[in-house]
């Protein structure tokens, strides 16, 4: 009996142990599958693409970037587009509208269902910009015949003022670059300004009087030898203190004209030149200031002798008669020698 009771107790223990092992969770590496959030691709973006005159741009590409990919659509004849299958999430989407001949427009958009956004594209070469206004002197009197010039893309457009000082420059491209604009007339200082040009831009110029520089002074040798380089000093003063540039024509030789400068007013400039021909040359020099006002001309004569100078103090006849006592009998009779 005692033996049977022991066997029953052992069997119950084994059964209980088996049940506990099967119920207690394992402590090994368990891959727990977490619940996932499905991405909702119900977002969409629609709208219109127009130019700066609000005319529809057909064939423009609208692209929405997200998660290392994108969706896109092209505008129809009305400029309308509709991009679908965009994920609805917390990130902003880089969105662009582009077409050849226009500057690309981009923006960061938060996209949900039925998001609407309109793009406006600018023609890269939209030449309907203009600049107009008046050019007056410092007493606000109109300046007639002043030249107003607008520089862009390695070219320019210009106009001249009428009797009221009015000008109007057309055919200027509307783009993001600033345009160098100048107003100038002889006798006035040139005014330069950088302007952003669009349709009907206005700007008034005021020009101050400008005095031309003085005619340059030249100092240096007045004669010399061919093949030797010589130096001349040239200087001019501008009454307004403007920087000046010198024009030098060394005279008589092909390719001998040169520009030098700009230099500060009153600064002495040393210039070197070598003549390769025997002749008398006239150096022509003038000065121009930074506003285009020109001085009078200065002329300076330089001689490169054709023949070696002859010593007229030398008694050639006496030397010949002494050298050749029996020669020249006729000359001896004439001079009684």
Secondary structure, DSSP 4 states (H G I P E B T S, - for coil): -HHHHHHHHHHHHHHHHHHHHHHSPP-S--------PPPEEEEEEEEEEEETTS-B-TT-EEEEEETTEEEEEE--TTSEEEEEEEEESSS-EEEEEE-TTB--EEEEE---TTEE--EEE-BTTEEEEEEEEEEEETT--B-TT-EEEEEETTEEEEEE--TTSEEEEEEEEESSS-EEEEEE-TTB--EEEEE---TTEE--EEE-B-PPBPPPEEEE-SEE-TT-EEEEEEE--BTT---EEEEEE-SSSTT-EEEEEEE-TT--EEEEEE--S-EEEEEEEEEEETTS-B---EEEEEEE-SSPPP-TTS-HHHHHHHHSTTS-HHHHHHHT-
